[in-house]
Amino acid sequence: MEEFTAVEVYPVLASQARESLSRYPNVEVIEGDGGMIDAGARDAILVNAGVTHPTDTWLDSLTDAGALVFPITVEFGMPKIGKGLAVCVSNSGSAYSARFLPTPIMIYSCTSVRDSEVASLLGQMMMSGTFSSVRSRRRDAHTSATTCCLHAAKFCLSTFPVGQIKPA
């Protein structure tokens, strides 16, 4: 039987979810910040709060061929609300393919997984329209290049297809 883990930051909602899902022995509900919890190896991770980047823990938790879907957002004047697009990152063992999903979203922000430098670059990327050319999430150490749609110290979205990325 497959195992499922849900993480909820708000205690009341975590308790309600735990109660509602109690009849499913393969579902665990954890109260806490999903940006800070390592739930172990996973075939799929769905983040339901806006972030500026995926955490290393999420990426490291993906099994081979595992997928991570998360809303990458910028805040726009309303506190703790972001707008942006969802990103699907797939683990191919030695690299991570990435693509933006086509529907814009507005969602509550995950306050622990926000980086002001990345948010600024993300806003620029969204305004330029280059997000549609993203093909990979690079984790290797490299300098910013024309293939980098968004390049920050700990996060890069690139036009390089996965097969062309050389692991560090």
MARVO-957803 format. One record per residue (C-alpha): z negated, x negated, y negated. Coordinates in steps of 0.5 Angstrom, whole numbers, plus 500, padded with zeros to 3 digits. Layout:
// MARVO-957803
<pt><zz>Z</zz><xx>X</xx><yy>Y</yy></pt>
...
***
This chain:
// MARVO-957803
<pt><zz>500</zz><xx>500</xx><yy>500</yy></pt>
<pt><zz>502</zz><xx>497</xx><yy>493</yy></pt>
<pt><zz>496</zz><xx>496</xx><yy>488</yy></pt>
<pt><zz>496</zz><xx>498</xx><yy>481</yy></pt>
<pt><zz>492</zz><xx>496</xx><yy>475</yy></pt>
<pt><zz>491</zz><xx>499</xx><yy>469</yy></pt>
<pt><zz>488</zz><xx>496</xx><yy>463</yy></pt>
<pt><zz>485</zz><xx>500</xx><yy>457</yy></pt>
<pt><zz>482</zz><xx>498</xx><yy>451</yy></pt>
<pt><zz>478</zz><xx>504</xx><yy>449</yy></pt>
<pt><zz>472</zz><xx>505</xx><yy>453</yy></pt>
<pt><zz>472</zz><xx>513</xx><yy>453</yy></pt>
<pt><zz>480</zz><xx>513</xx><yy>455</yy></pt>
<pt><zz>478</zz><xx>508</xx><yy>460</yy></pt>
<pt><zz>473</zz><xx>512</xx><yy>463</yy></pt>
<pt><zz>477</zz><xx>518</xx><yy>463</yy></pt>
<pt><zz>483</zz><xx>514</xx><yy>466</yy></pt>
<pt><zz>478</zz><xx>512</xx><yy>472</yy></pt>
<pt><zz>476</zz><xx>519</xx><yy>473</yy></pt>
<pt><zz>483</zz><xx>522</xx><yy>473</yy></pt>
<pt><zz>486</zz><xx>516</xx><yy>478</yy></pt>
<pt><zz>480</zz><xx>516</xx><yy>482</yy></pt>
<pt><zz>483</zz><xx>520</xx><yy>488</yy></pt>
<pt><zz>488</zz><xx>514</xx><yy>489</yy></pt>
<pt><zz>485</zz><xx>508</xx><yy>492</yy></pt>
<pt><zz>490</zz><xx>503</xx><yy>490</yy></pt>
<pt><zz>489</zz><xx>504</xx><yy>483</yy></pt>
<pt><zz>484</zz><xx>500</xx><yy>479</yy></pt>
<pt><zz>482</zz><xx>501</xx><yy>472</yy></pt>
<pt><zz>480</zz><xx>496</xx><yy>468</yy></pt>
<pt><zz>476</zz><xx>497</xx><yy>461</yy></pt>
<pt><zz>478</zz><xx>491</xx><yy>456</yy></pt>
<pt><zz>484</zz><xx>488</xx><yy>452</yy></pt>
<pt><zz>490</zz><xx>487</xx><yy>456</yy></pt>
<pt><zz>492</zz><xx>481</xx><yy>452</yy></pt>
<pt><zz>486</zz><xx>478</xx><yy>455</yy></pt>
<pt><zz>486</zz><xx>480</xx><yy>462</yy></pt>
<pt><zz>489</zz><xx>476</xx><yy>468</yy></pt>
<pt><zz>490</zz><xx>481</xx><yy>473</yy></pt>
<pt><zz>493</zz><xx>476</xx><yy>478</yy></pt>
<pt><zz>500</zz><xx>476</xx><yy>481</yy></pt>
<pt><zz>505</zz><xx>482</xx><yy>479</yy></pt>
<pt><zz>512</zz><xx>485</xx><yy>481</yy></pt>
<pt><zz>512</zz><xx>489</xx><yy>474</yy></pt>
<pt><zz>508</zz><xx>489</xx><yy>468</yy></pt>
<pt><zz>508</zz><xx>494</xx><yy>463</yy></pt>
<pt><zz>505</zz><xx>493</xx><yy>456</yy></pt>
<pt><zz>504</zz><xx>499</xx><yy>452</yy></pt>
<pt><zz>502</zz><xx>496</xx><yy>445</yy></pt>
<pt><zz>506</zz><xx>493</xx><yy>440</yy></pt>
<pt><zz>506</zz><xx>485</xx><yy>440</yy></pt>
<pt><zz>509</zz><xx>479</xx><yy>437</yy></pt>
<pt><zz>510</zz><xx>475</xx><yy>443</yy></pt>
<pt><zz>508</zz><xx>476</xx><yy>451</yy></pt>
<pt><zz>502</zz><xx>472</xx><yy>453</yy></pt>
<pt><zz>503</zz><xx>466</xx><yy>458</yy></pt>
<pt><zz>498</zz><xx>470</xx><yy>462</yy></pt>
<pt><zz>503</zz><xx>476</xx><yy>463</yy></pt>
<pt><zz>509</zz><xx>471</xx><yy>464</yy></pt>
<pt><zz>505</zz><xx>467</xx><yy>469</yy></pt>
<pt><zz>503</zz><xx>473</xx><yy>473</yy></pt>
<pt><zz>510</zz><xx>475</xx><yy>474</yy></pt>
<pt><zz>512</zz><xx>474</xx><yy>481</yy></pt>
<pt><zz>519</zz><xx>471</xx><yy>483</yy></pt>
<pt><zz>524</zz><xx>477</xx><yy>480</yy></pt>
<pt><zz>518</zz><xx>480</xx><yy>477</yy></pt>
<pt><zz>519</zz><xx>484</xx><yy>470</yy></pt>
<pt><zz>515</zz><xx>485</xx><yy>464</yy></pt>
<pt><zz>517</zz><xx>490</xx><yy>459</yy></pt>
<pt><zz>513</zz><xx>490</xx><yy>452</yy></pt>
<pt><zz>514</zz><xx>492</xx><yy>445</yy></pt>
<pt><zz>515</zz><xx>487</xx><yy>440</yy></pt>
<pt><zz>514</zz><xx>489</xx><yy>433</yy></pt>
<pt><zz>512</zz><xx>488</xx><yy>426</yy></pt>
<pt><zz>507</zz><xx>492</xx><yy>422</yy></pt>
<pt><zz>510</zz><xx>495</xx><yy>416</yy></pt>
<pt><zz>505</zz><xx>498</xx><yy>411</yy></pt>
<pt><zz>501</zz><xx>502</xx><yy>416</yy></pt>
<pt><zz>495</zz><xx>499</xx><yy>419</yy></pt>
<pt><zz>495</zz><xx>497</xx><yy>426</yy></pt>
<pt><zz>502</zz><xx>501</xx><yy>427</yy></pt>
<pt><zz>508</zz><xx>497</xx><yy>429</yy></pt>
<pt><zz>516</zz><xx>498</xx><yy>429</yy></pt>
<pt><zz>521</zz><xx>494</xx><yy>433</yy></pt>
<pt><zz>524</zz><xx>494</xx><yy>440</yy></pt>
<pt><zz>522</zz><xx>494</xx><yy>447</yy></pt>
<pt><zz>524</zz><xx>487</xx><yy>451</yy></pt>
<pt><zz>525</zz><xx>486</xx><yy>458</yy></pt>
<pt><zz>523</zz><xx>479</xx><yy>461</yy></pt>
<pt><zz>525</zz><xx>478</xx><yy>468</yy></pt>
<pt><zz>522</zz><xx>472</xx><yy>472</yy></pt>
<pt><zz>528</zz><xx>468</xx><yy>476</yy></pt>
<pt><zz>523</zz><xx>463</xx><yy>479</yy></pt>
<pt><zz>525</zz><xx>457</xx><yy>474</yy></pt>
<pt><zz>527</zz><xx>461</xx><yy>468</yy></pt>
<pt><zz>526</zz><xx>468</xx><yy>464</yy></pt>
<pt><zz>532</zz><xx>472</xx><yy>463</yy></pt>
<pt><zz>530</zz><xx>477</xx><yy>457</yy></pt>
<pt><zz>534</zz><xx>483</xx><yy>453</yy></pt>
<pt><zz>532</zz><xx>488</xx><yy>448</yy></pt>
<pt><zz>532</zz><xx>495</xx><yy>450</yy></pt>
<pt><zz>537</zz><xx>499</xx><yy>446</yy></pt>
<pt><zz>532</zz><xx>504</xx><yy>443</yy></pt>
<pt><zz>527</zz><xx>503</xx><yy>437</yy></pt>
<pt><zz>520</zz><xx>504</xx><yy>437</yy></pt>
<pt><zz>514</zz><xx>505</xx><yy>433</yy></pt>
<pt><zz>507</zz><xx>504</xx><yy>437</yy></pt>
<pt><zz>500</zz><xx>502</xx><yy>436</yy></pt>
<pt><zz>499</zz><xx>494</xx><yy>435</yy></pt>
<pt><zz>495</zz><xx>490</xx><yy>440</yy></pt>
<pt><zz>491</zz><xx>486</xx><yy>435</yy></pt>
<pt><zz>490</zz><xx>480</xx><yy>440</yy></pt>
<pt><zz>497</zz><xx>479</xx><yy>441</yy></pt>
<pt><zz>500</zz><xx>478</xx><yy>434</yy></pt>
<pt><zz>502</zz><xx>472</xx><yy>431</yy></pt>
<pt><zz>503</zz><xx>472</xx><yy>423</yy></pt>
<pt><zz>509</zz><xx>466</xx><yy>424</yy></pt>
<pt><zz>512</zz><xx>470</xx><yy>430</yy></pt>
<pt><zz>512</zz><xx>476</xx><yy>426</yy></pt>
<pt><zz>515</zz><xx>474</xx><yy>420</yy></pt>
<pt><zz>521</zz><xx>471</xx><yy>424</yy></pt>
<pt><zz>521</zz><xx>477</xx><yy>428</yy></pt>
<pt><zz>522</zz><xx>481</xx><yy>422</yy></pt>
<pt><zz>528</zz><xx>476</xx><yy>420</yy></pt>
<pt><zz>531</zz><xx>477</xx><yy>427</yy></pt>
<pt><zz>531</zz><xx>484</xx><yy>427</yy></pt>
<pt><zz>534</zz><xx>485</xx><yy>420</yy></pt>
<pt><zz>540</zz><xx>480</xx><yy>422</yy></pt>
<pt><zz>541</zz><xx>484</xx><yy>428</yy></pt>
<pt><zz>541</zz><xx>478</xx><yy>432</yy></pt>
<pt><zz>537</zz><xx>481</xx><yy>437</yy></pt>
<pt><zz>542</zz><xx>484</xx><yy>441</yy></pt>
<pt><zz>545</zz><xx>477</xx><yy>443</yy></pt>
<pt><zz>538</zz><xx>475</xx><yy>446</yy></pt>
<pt><zz>539</zz><xx>473</xx><yy>454</yy></pt>
<pt><zz>533</zz><xx>469</xx><yy>455</yy></pt>
<pt><zz>525</zz><xx>467</xx><yy>453</yy></pt>
<pt><zz>525</zz><xx>460</xx><yy>453</yy></pt>
<pt><zz>518</zz><xx>456</xx><yy>455</yy></pt>
<pt><zz>521</zz><xx>449</xx><yy>455</yy></pt>
<pt><zz>519</zz><xx>445</xx><yy>450</yy></pt>
<pt><zz>525</zz><xx>444</xx><yy>445</yy></pt>
<pt><zz>527</zz><xx>444</xx><yy>438</yy></pt>
<pt><zz>530</zz><xx>450</xx><yy>434</yy></pt>
<pt><zz>537</zz><xx>450</xx><yy>435</yy></pt>
<pt><zz>543</zz><xx>455</xx><yy>433</yy></pt>
<pt><zz>542</zz><xx>458</xx><yy>440</yy></pt>
<pt><zz>535</zz><xx>460</xx><yy>438</yy></pt>
<pt><zz>535</zz><xx>467</xx><yy>435</yy></pt>
<pt><zz>527</zz><xx>467</xx><yy>434</yy></pt>
<pt><zz>524</zz><xx>460</xx><yy>435</yy></pt>
<pt><zz>516</zz><xx>459</xx><yy>434</yy></pt>
<pt><zz>511</zz><xx>454</xx><yy>436</yy></pt>
<pt><zz>510</zz><xx>458</xx><yy>442</yy></pt>
<pt><zz>515</zz><xx>463</xx><yy>443</yy></pt>
<pt><zz>523</zz><xx>462</xx><yy>443</yy></pt>
<pt><zz>528</zz><xx>468</xx><yy>444</yy></pt>
<pt><zz>535</zz><xx>465</xx><yy>446</yy></pt>
<pt><zz>542</zz><xx>466</xx><yy>447</yy></pt>
<pt><zz>542</zz><xx>461</xx><yy>453</yy></pt>
<pt><zz>543</zz><xx>465</xx><yy>459</yy></pt>
<pt><zz>538</zz><xx>463</xx><yy>464</yy></pt>
<pt><zz>543</zz><xx>459</xx><yy>468</yy></pt>
<pt><zz>544</zz><xx>454</xx><yy>462</yy></pt>
<pt><zz>536</zz><xx>453</xx><yy>461</yy></pt>
<pt><zz>534</zz><xx>446</xx><yy>464</yy></pt>
<pt><zz>526</zz><xx>447</xx><yy>465</yy></pt>
<pt><zz>522</zz><xx>442</xx><yy>462</yy></pt>
***
